[in-house]
């Protein structure tokens, strides 16, 4: 089975099927989620020093920080899912 990759910015990708949630980072619960993931070595920061605009949670409970807007990543995810459904 072919894995579909979701572009999360700066040439970084994640396996689309493993994404559980794409969230905005502005709330206190998101800050706690990020801090907990960092303490447990589950945090991946792919922002390249830019402002965090999306928090991605995976099936393995890893937390990925991206500088691409959460809405943009969600649109990319939706497009991939639609292409997947069209192919069969």
NORCOR-V644161 format. One record per run of one state. SS is the DSSP state (H for helix, E for strand, - for the rest). FROM is the first residue (numbers start at 1). LEN is the number of residues. If there is no record, write none. Layout:
# NORCOR-V644161
{{SS:FROM:LEN} {SS:FROM:LEN}}
This chain:
# NORCOR-V644161
{{-:1:4} {E:5:5} {-:10:2} {E:12:4} {H:16:3} {E:19:5} {-:24:4} {H:28:12} {-:40:3} {E:43:3} {-:46:8} {E:54:5} {-:59:4} {E:63:4} {-:67:3} {H:70:18} {-:88:1}}
